[in-house]
Amino acid sequence: EISACLVGSEMCIRDRSTYCPLLEELKLFRIPKVFSEQSAALCAPALSCIHSICTPDDVMYHEIPYCAMAVPYLTELREIRAMGPRDYRLMPVISQYCMKLERLDIEDYSTTTPAQLLQLAQNCRHLHTISVSTNMTLTDEIIIRLAEYCPNLQKLYLSSNNDIVITDASLLALSEHCPHIRELSFSKCTQLTETAVLHLIQRYKHLYRLVLPDTCPVSYTHLRAHETGRNL
């Protein structure tokens, strides 16, 4: 196995594509800028060796098309951290071409929209981990559709800085459509009831991490009764 870590200049990526035919993994921090379709095609062998990357957090508005030009060649991407103020322009391209994604983190300054989150979930059927900690308003409708699109979901972390208006309906959808859940974090979901939470714990025998808001009305006694040795 041959791997490389380098700065994301177009010339460096093109050189790896040309001179490193046995390259299996290329580590870049951010999606690189590529300035022509011809150059993007020449960079394709190296770009297809990238497994984890971040969206750019310091790119100018007029530079986004140059980042977008590289995305169709990120065909083996498994993890992405969305952390940029221009993400709303990149996410439609990412959801179209990066269909092997397994982990998606939408962080504080990302401008990814709820509709784009759902489009990613619908296209990327291998997603097993989703974390949302940006200024995105989350509702039952979004979580229910997310559950329907992500049958392989194992970890879901919701800590948006905006309102998280989800109720027991979201927990029911997760329990129906996502049988492999192991970790859940609802630290700002204040409308969940004890009945729904206990049903969820009973449903997921392999659930070992559950984060609830301080206001969630789940009694310690009932929680202990359902733990059966898990670290909840």
Salt bridges, closest charged atoms under 4 A:
GLU10 OE2 - ARG14 NH1 3.40
GLU25 OE2 - HIS51 ND1 3.98
ASP57 OD1 - ARG30 NE 2.98
GLU63 OE2 - LYS33 NZ 3.21
GLU76 OE1 - ARG78 NH1 3.25
GLU76 OE2 - LYS100 NZ 2.89
GLU102 OE2 - ARG78 NE 3.65
GLU102 OE1 - HIS128 NE2 3.65
ASP105 OD2 - ARG103 NE 2.70
GLU107 OE2 - ARG81 NE 2.85
GLU176 OE1 - HIS177 NE2 3.97
GLU183 OE2 - LYS155 NZ 3.67
GLU183 OE1 - ARG209 NH1 3.82
GLU194 OE2 - HIS222 ND1 3.03
GLU227 OE1 - ARG224 NH1 2.92
